[in-house]
């Protein structure tokens, strides 16, 4: 009887080993599956993070492009604005010696008639908005109004035409919005400070403009 028991023992051991081996293999497979699932999740998170970074980088690039564009636009008019600031400082008109901003009324939006200086309805609307914005700010400012023309006509003619349009703007601000005349200066640049080519209709339209430089 004992011999039979001992003979059966190896079979039991083998069965246990086989059972343990199956359990271990199943456990390893389960763990591997869990690990791969976790890896997939992490890769998904990495891809989402990279997508967000790419989006943010694009936004930064777009903003930088907008800043560059604005800087370029400011550069186009900064020369005459700086000259306005210097004239006002030399005349002792400013309290703080600051250039606040400038508003440009181009002929493509606020048309003047040919060889005329009368303000069109769109020009009056634009000046009303400009004046109301200044009133809301509640600051005592000094304004230089600059008249610019295209290069059609003689130098003297364009200087007179630029000045008459600047004076028309000053008269409107004084009459309709009670801006004191001693706080407004007018000057004509004629065709000397073009911001676009005078060889095209569109360029000439941009050059025919009135710039309002606001100083303090």
Secondary structure, 3 states (H helix, E strand, C coil): CHHHHHHHHHHHHHHHHHHHHHHHHHHHHHHHHHHHHHHHHHHHHHHHHHHHHHHHHHHHHHHHHHHHHHHHHHHHHHHHHHHHHHHHHHCCCCCCCCEEEEEEEECCCCCCCCCCCCCCHHHHHHHHHHHHHHHHHCCCCEEEEEEECCCCCCHHHHHHHHHHHHHHHHHHHHHHHCCCHHHEEEEEEECCCCCCCCCCHHHHHHHCEEEEEEEC
